[in-house]
Amino acid sequence: MAIEVRIPTILRTYTDGERAVQSEGATVAELVENLEAAHTGIKERLVEDGSVRRFVNVYVNDEDIRFTGGLETAVSDGDTVVILPAVAGGAPGGGAGPWAADRAQ
């Protein structure tokens, strides 16, 4: 069963720079185990205490696995899994930033 896993830039050191790799499994948990077998160290960046890390989002065919069963979400041949680190931050005060005064004029 071939499943395409898209790897974010920050994790490509584990995949020798590859943007996407092939893996297999019946669930996301099995897929992660197979990724770990092929790309040592990647699992630790994705999973913590049996769940997907708080600041990592995983999508199976554009569906967030947090709403479809977590690591037990089923995957099938031909599916695409996207690993996406969450992005946080921004300017304080609702995004006003240092240019707020310029926009107000």
Secondary structure, 3 states (H helix, E strand, C coil): CCEEEECCHHHHHHHCCCCEEEECCCEHHHHHHHHHHHCCCHHHHHEECCEECCCEEEEECCEEHHHCCHHHCECCCCCEEEEEECCCCCCCCCCCCCCHHHHHC
